[in-house]
Amino acid sequence: MEKKFNKVVLAYSGGLDTSIIIAWLKETYGCEVIAVSANVGQADELEGLEAKALATGASKYIELDLRKEFVEDFIFPAIKANAKYEGKYLLGTSLARPIIGKKLVEVAKAEGADAICHGCTGKGNDQVRFELAIKAFAPDMPIIAPWRVWDIKSRDDEIDYAEARKIPLKINRETNYSKDKNLWHLSHEGLDLENPANEPKYDEILELGVSPEKAPDTPTYVTITFEKGIPVALDGEKMDGVTLIEKLNKIGGANGIGIIDMVENRLVGMKSRGVYETPGGTILYQAHQDLEEITVDKYTAHFKQKVSLELADILYNGYWYSPLTEAINAFVDKTQENVNGDVKLKLYKGNIIEAGMTSPTSLYSEQTASFGEDDDYNQADSAGFINLYGLPIKMIAKAKEGSL
């Protein structure tokens, strides 16, 4: 016999999964369902959700505007760390799930709910990200994951379920890509993309921009200003993080920037192919990384590269709310104290080309690096340095020839 719940908070996006889950929860548990939508920058996808949720059985609809917090507490730390999963993925979905999970707990406590439900599949990463976030703030809260228990086996089955109950859907069987959209990115999975041999139908699936072939024949220049590793201005105009990313998404998308086709290693063990659109994020990562080249010393920069890989894995795997994440972010913040200045980039047909940068805290000395005369580098000193630095190699060579 199924456990009975009186009131369930549902993470509600209005997509295929959550569109049918309200009805399924009521049929299965006889419970009240509170649909909670998190605004993390998916814009028009939120339109009409309240009416739809209430019409399909929800007792209450709550929309949370999390954009500012999403940017400042999740996206900015990822930029400062240069965190990329497997060298390509800018963690668009991974960054959004922890804040949503945290807010679901806040709503559940405020509403007196006795369970939280999400629509993630049993094959994906998001189930882990949501549930670890929930456990971090409500360790004993029951979690309902329909995909792990119901009889529905495919997205076609879901559509059948919806049609039988006259639940409206925004997709059909032919355009049934699995998508996730927020301020930072848009992902595409499923259908023809499941076969890595297929070239993505970019002209059909892209929403945040165009393919490089359709980008303008003239370049676009942007200048981004950073303070302590955080982007604070675009082309000399100060603006908040949400606005800056929105503007860069439009500029980058129009120039074919930030399209990634990737087969990644999911946390649950399988490989998964997806296409990601991250135009603004790709520009910001490049600008930030460029600025670090002149503002961060060699040994800190090299060690930070190792830390960035570790943090990307941690975030991808859902461990945002952990002591290790806190410790790494504290280290990263220390490395960003001098990451200040302007970075100019040229955007052209999917390419980001460096076009100059300046910093008031730069470690680069033009006169020291010059091929001409300088005041603080004696070229004769390098002979002794090389002799000491190369001593181990010299000893190995002597041992091989028997002359030690």
C-alpha positions as CSV (number, residue, x, y, z in Angstrom):
1,M,0.0,0.0,0.0
2,E,1.3,3.4,-0.9
3,K,2.2,5.8,1.9
4,K,-0.3,8.6,2.2
5,F,0.7,12.2,2.1
6,N,-1.6,15.2,2.9
7,K,0.3,17.9,1.2
8,V,3.1,17.7,-1.4
9,V,5.3,20.5,-2.8
10,L,6.1,19.9,-6.4
11,A,9.0,21.4,-8.3
12,Y,6.9,22.6,-11.3
13,S,8.3,23.7,-14.6
14,G,5.2,23.0,-16.8
15,G,7.2,20.8,-19.0
16,L,6.2,17.3,-20.0
17,D,7.1,15.5,-16.8
18,T,5.7,18.0,-14.3
19,S,2.6,18.6,-16.4
20,I,1.3,15.1,-15.7
21,I,2.8,14.7,-12.2
22,I,0.1,16.8,-10.5
23,A,-2.6,14.4,-11.7
24,W,-0.4,11.4,-10.9
25,L,0.2,12.6,-7.3
26,K,-3.4,13.2,-6.7
27,E,-4.4,9.8,-8.1
28,T,-1.6,7.9,-6.3
29,Y,-1.6,9.6,-2.9
30,G,-4.9,11.5,-2.7
31,C,-2.9,14.5,-1.6
32,E,-3.0,18.3,-2.0
33,V,-0.3,19.5,-4.5
34,I,1.4,22.9,-4.3
35,A,3.1,23.7,-7.6
36,V,6.3,25.7,-7.1
37,S,8.0,27.3,-10.1
38,A,11.5,28.8,-9.7
39,N,12.3,31.7,-12.0
40,V,16.0,31.2,-12.8
41,G,15.7,33.1,-16.1
42,Q,13.7,30.8,-18.3
43,A,11.5,33.9,-19.3
44,D,8.5,33.0,-21.5
45,E,8.4,29.4,-20.2
46,L,6.8,30.7,-17.0
47,E,3.9,32.3,-18.9
48,G,0.6,30.7,-18.2
49,L,2.0,28.2,-15.6
50,E,-0.3,29.3,-12.8
51,A,-3.4,28.9,-14.8
52,K,-2.2,25.5,-16.1
53,A,-1.2,24.2,-12.7
54,L,-4.5,25.2,-11.1
55,A,-6.5,23.8,-14.0
56,T,-4.7,20.5,-13.8
57,G,-5.3,20.0,-10.1
58,A,-2.8,22.0,-8.0
59,S,-4.4,23.6,-4.9
60,K,-1.8,26.5,-5.0
61,Y,0.8,27.9,-7.3
62,I,3.9,29.7,-6.1
63,E,6.4,31.4,-8.3
64,L,9.8,32.4,-6.9
65,D,12.1,34.9,-8.5
66,L,15.5,33.5,-7.9
67,R,17.4,35.2,-10.7
68,K,19.5,37.6,-8.6
69,E,20.5,35.0,-6.0
70,F,21.1,32.4,-8.8
71,V,23.6,34.8,-10.5
72,E,25.4,36.2,-7.4
73,D,25.6,33.0,-5.3
74,F,26.0,30.3,-7.9
75,I,27.0,31.6,-11.3
76,F,29.5,34.2,-10.1
77,P,31.4,31.6,-8.0
78,A,31.6,29.3,-11.0
79,I,33.0,32.1,-13.2
80,K,35.6,33.0,-10.6
81,A,36.6,29.3,-10.4
82,N,36.6,28.8,-14.2
83,A,34.7,25.6,-13.4
84,K,34.0,23.5,-16.5
85,Y,32.9,19.9,-16.3
86,E,35.1,17.7,-18.5
87,G,36.6,20.8,-20.1
88,K,33.4,21.8,-22.0
89,Y,30.2,22.0,-20.0
90,L,29.6,25.3,-18.1
91,L,27.3,23.6,-15.6
92,G,24.1,25.4,-16.7
93,T,21.7,22.9,-15.1
94,S,24.1,21.9,-12.3
95,L,24.2,25.4,-11.0
96,A,20.4,26.0,-10.9
97,R,19.4,22.8,-9.1
98,P,20.9,23.6,-5.7
99,I,19.1,26.9,-5.2
100,I,15.8,25.4,-6.4
101,G,16.2,22.5,-4.0
102,K,16.9,24.9,-1.1
103,K,13.8,27.0,-1.9
104,L,11.6,24.0,-2.2
105,V,12.4,23.1,1.4
106,E,11.6,26.7,2.5
107,V,8.2,26.5,0.8
108,A,7.5,23.0,2.2
109,K,8.2,24.2,5.7
110,A,6.2,27.4,5.3
111,E,3.2,25.5,3.9
112,G,3.4,22.5,6.3
113,A,4.0,20.0,3.5
114,D,4.9,16.5,4.4
115,A,6.8,15.6,1.1
116,I,8.6,17.2,-1.8
117,C,8.3,15.9,-5.3
118,H,10.5,16.4,-8.5
119,G,10.1,15.2,-12.0
120,C,13.7,14.0,-12.7
121,T,14.2,10.7,-14.4
122,G,16.0,7.8,-12.7
123,K,18.7,8.0,-15.3
124,G,19.7,11.6,-14.9
125,N,21.9,13.8,-12.7
126,D,19.2,16.2,-11.6
127,Q,17.6,13.7,-9.2
128,V,20.8,13.7,-7.3
129,R,21.3,17.4,-7.3
130,F,17.7,18.1,-6.1
131,E,17.7,15.5,-3.4
132,L,21.1,16.4,-2.0
133,A,20.0,20.0,-1.7
134,I,16.8,18.9,0.0
135,K,18.7,16.7,2.4
136,A,21.0,19.6,3.2
137,F,18.1,21.7,4.6
138,A,15.5,19.0,5.5
139,P,17.4,15.7,6.1
140,D,14.2,13.8,7.1
141,M,11.9,15.2,4.4
142,P,10.3,12.4,2.3
143,I,11.1,12.8,-1.4
144,I,8.8,11.5,-4.2
145,A,10.4,10.8,-7.6
146,P,7.6,9.4,-9.9
147,W,10.0,8.3,-12.6
148,R,11.5,5.7,-10.1
149,V,8.1,4.2,-9.2
150,W,5.4,4.8,-11.8
151,D,4.4,2.5,-14.7
152,I,5.3,5.1,-17.3
153,K,8.4,4.0,-19.3
154,S,8.9,6.7,-21.9
155,R,8.1,10.2,-23.0
156,D,5.6,8.8,-25.5
157,D,3.9,7.1,-22.5
158,E,3.8,10.5,-20.8
159,I,2.1,12.1,-23.8
160,D,-0.4,9.3,-23.8
161,Y,-1.1,9.9,-20.1
162,A,-1.5,13.6,-20.7
163,E,-3.8,13.2,-23.7
164,A,-6.0,10.8,-21.8
165,R,-6.5,13.4,-19.1
166,K,-6.7,16.4,-21.5
167,I,-3.6,17.9,-19.9
168,P,-2.2,20.6,-22.4
169,L,1.4,20.2,-23.6
170,K,3.6,22.6,-25.4
171,I,5.4,19.8,-27.3
172,N,4.4,17.0,-29.6
173,R,6.0,13.6,-30.4
174,E,8.1,15.0,-33.2
175,T,9.6,18.0,-31.3
176,N,9.9,16.1,-28.0
177,Y,13.5,17.1,-27.1
178,S,14.2,17.2,-23.4
179,K,15.2,20.8,-22.7
180,D,16.3,22.8,-19.7
181,K,16.5,26.6,-19.9
182,N,17.6,29.2,-17.5
183,L,19.5,32.5,-17.5
184,W,22.8,30.8,-18.0
185,H,22.0,28.2,-20.7
186,L,19.7,26.0,-22.7
187,S,20.2,22.3,-23.1
188,H,18.9,19.9,-25.7
189,E,18.7,16.1,-25.3
190,G,16.9,13.2,-26.9
191,L,15.5,12.2,-30.3
192,D,18.2,12.3,-33.0
193,L,20.7,13.6,-30.6
194,E,20.8,10.3,-28.8
195,N,22.9,9.0,-31.7
196,P,26.4,10.6,-31.5
197,A,26.8,10.0,-35.3
198,N,24.0,12.5,-36.1
199,E,25.0,16.1,-36.6
200,P,22.6,18.3,-34.6
201,K,19.9,20.1,-36.5
202,Y,21.1,23.5,-35.4
203,D,18.8,25.5,-37.5
204,E,15.8,23.7,-35.9
205,I,16.9,23.5,-32.3
206,L,18.8,26.7,-31.5
207,E,16.8,29.2,-29.5
208,L,19.4,31.5,-27.8
209,G,21.2,32.3,-31.1
210,V,22.2,31.3,-34.5
211,S,24.8,28.8,-35.9
212,P,28.2,30.4,-36.8
213,E,27.4,30.1,-40.5
214,K,24.4,32.4,-40.0
215,A,26.2,34.9,-37.8
216,P,27.1,38.4,-39.3
217,D,30.1,38.8,-41.6
218,T,31.4,41.6,-39.5
219,P,32.8,41.2,-35.9
220,T,31.2,42.5,-32.8
221,Y,33.5,43.9,-30.0
222,V,32.6,43.8,-26.3
223,T,34.5,45.1,-23.3
224,I,33.8,43.5,-19.9
225,T,34.9,45.0,-16.6
226,F,35.7,42.8,-13.6
227,E,36.1,43.6,-9.9
228,K,37.6,40.8,-7.8
229,G,36.7,38.3,-10.5
230,I,33.1,39.4,-10.8
231,P,31.8,41.0,-14.0
232,V,30.3,44.4,-13.2
233,A,30.1,46.3,-16.5
234,L,29.6,45.9,-20.2
235,D,31.2,48.4,-22.6
236,G,31.7,50.8,-19.7
237,E,28.2,50.6,-18.4
238,K,27.8,49.4,-14.9
239,M,24.9,46.8,-14.5
240,D,23.7,44.0,-12.3
241,G,24.6,40.4,-13.0
242,V,21.2,39.4,-14.4
243,T,21.1,42.3,-16.9
244,L,24.7,41.8,-17.9
245,I,24.2,38.1,-18.7
246,E,20.9,38.8,-20.5
247,K,22.7,41.3,-22.7
248,L,25.6,39.0,-23.4
249,N,23.3,36.2,-24.3
250,K,21.8,38.3,-27.0
251,I,25.1,39.6,-28.3
252,G,26.8,36.2,-28.1
253,G,23.8,34.3,-29.5
254,A,23.7,36.7,-32.5
255,N,27.3,35.9,-33.2
256,G,27.0,32.1,-32.9
257,I,28.9,32.0,-29.6
258,G,28.7,29.2,-27.0
259,I,27.3,26.2,-28.9
260,I,28.6,23.0,-27.5
261,D,28.0,19.4,-28.7
262,M,29.1,17.1,-26.0
263,V,29.0,13.4,-24.9
264,E,29.4,13.7,-21.1
265,N,29.9,11.1,-18.3
266,R,26.8,11.3,-16.1
267,L,27.1,10.8,-12.4
268,V,24.9,7.7,-12.6
269,G,27.4,5.9,-14.9
270,M,26.2,6.3,-18.5
271,K,27.4,8.5,-21.2
272,S,24.9,11.1,-22.5
273,R,24.9,13.3,-25.5
274,G,23.6,16.8,-25.4
275,V,23.8,20.2,-27.1
276,Y,24.3,23.2,-24.9
277,E,23.7,26.9,-25.7
278,T,25.6,29.2,-23.3
279,P,26.4,32.4,-25.3
280,G,26.8,34.9,-22.5
281,G,28.5,32.4,-20.2
282,T,31.1,31.4,-22.8
283,I,32.0,35.1,-23.2
284,L,32.3,35.7,-19.5
285,Y,34.4,32.6,-18.9
286,Q,36.8,33.6,-21.7
287,A,37.1,37.2,-20.5
288,H,37.7,36.1,-16.9
289,Q,40.3,33.5,-17.8
290,D,42.1,36.1,-20.0
291,L,42.2,38.6,-17.2
292,E,43.6,36.1,-14.8
293,E,46.6,35.6,-17.1
294,I,47.9,39.1,-16.2
295,T,46.6,39.3,-12.6
296,V,47.3,35.9,-11.0
297,D,50.8,34.6,-10.2
298,K,52.0,31.5,-11.9
299,Y,51.9,29.0,-9.0
300,T,48.4,30.2,-7.8
301,A,47.1,30.0,-11.4
302,H,48.5,26.5,-11.9
303,F,47.1,25.2,-8.6
304,K,43.8,26.9,-9.3
305,Q,43.4,24.9,-12.5
306,K,43.5,21.7,-10.5
307,V,41.0,23.1,-8.0
308,S,38.7,24.2,-10.9
309,L,38.5,20.7,-12.2
310,E,37.7,19.4,-8.7
311,L,35.0,22.0,-8.1
312,A,33.4,21.3,-11.5
313,D,33.1,17.6,-10.6
314,I,31.6,18.5,-7.2
315,L,29.0,20.9,-8.6
316,Y,28.1,18.5,-11.5
317,N,27.6,15.7,-8.9
318,G,25.3,17.8,-6.7
319,Y,27.5,18.5,-3.7
320,W,27.1,22.3,-3.7
321,Y,26.1,22.3,0.0
322,S,29.2,20.6,1.4
323,P,32.2,21.6,3.5
324,L,34.5,21.0,0.5
325,T,32.6,23.3,-1.7
326,E,32.8,26.0,0.9
327,A,36.5,25.5,1.3
328,I,37.2,25.6,-2.4
329,N,35.1,28.7,-2.9
330,A,37.0,30.4,0.0
331,F,40.3,29.6,-1.8
332,V,38.9,30.8,-5.1
333,D,37.8,34.1,-3.5
334,K,41.3,34.6,-2.2
335,T,42.7,34.2,-5.7
336,Q,40.4,36.8,-7.1
337,E,41.5,39.8,-5.0
338,N,43.5,41.2,-7.8
339,V,41.4,40.1,-10.8
340,N,40.3,43.6,-11.7
341,G,40.2,45.3,-15.1
342,D,38.8,45.4,-18.6
343,V,38.9,42.7,-21.2
344,K,38.1,43.5,-24.9
345,L,36.9,40.6,-27.1
346,K,36.1,40.3,-30.7
347,L,33.1,38.0,-31.5
348,Y,33.1,36.6,-35.0
349,K,31.1,33.6,-36.3
350,G,31.3,31.4,-33.2
351,N,34.8,32.6,-32.3
352,I,36.0,34.7,-29.4
353,I,39.2,36.5,-30.2
354,E,41.2,38.4,-27.6
355,A,41.5,42.1,-28.5
356,G,43.4,43.6,-25.5
357,M,43.1,43.9,-21.8
358,T,44.2,46.3,-19.0
359,S,44.3,46.0,-15.2
360,P,45.2,48.3,-12.4
361,T,46.5,45.2,-10.5
362,S,48.4,43.6,-13.4
363,L,51.5,41.5,-12.8
364,Y,52.7,42.0,-16.3
365,S,55.6,44.3,-16.9
366,E,56.2,45.4,-20.4
367,Q,59.7,46.6,-19.8
368,T,60.7,43.4,-18.1
369,A,59.2,41.2,-20.8
370,S,60.7,43.3,-23.6
371,F,63.3,42.0,-26.0
372,G,65.1,45.3,-25.5
373,E,66.9,46.7,-22.5
374,D,65.2,46.5,-19.0
375,D,66.0,47.5,-15.5
376,D,65.5,44.3,-13.5
377,Y,66.5,41.3,-15.5
378,N,70.1,40.4,-16.0
379,Q,70.3,37.9,-18.9
380,A,73.7,36.6,-17.6
381,D,71.9,35.3,-14.5
382,S,70.1,32.7,-16.5
383,A,73.3,30.6,-17.1
384,G,73.6,29.7,-13.4
385,F,69.9,29.1,-13.1
386,I,70.0,26.7,-16.0
387,N,73.0,24.8,-14.5
388,L,71.2,24.3,-11.2
389,Y,67.8,23.6,-12.8
390,G,69.3,21.1,-15.2
391,L,71.6,19.3,-12.7
392,P,69.3,16.2,-12.3
393,I,69.3,15.7,-16.1
394,K,73.1,16.1,-16.2
395,M,73.5,13.5,-13.4
396,I,71.2,11.0,-15.2
397,A,73.2,11.4,-18.4
398,K,76.5,10.9,-16.6
399,A,75.2,7.8,-14.9
400,K,74.1,6.3,-18.2
401,E,77.6,6.8,-19.7
402,G,79.3,5.6,-16.6
403,S,81.1,8.8,-15.9
404,L,79.8,9.6,-12.4
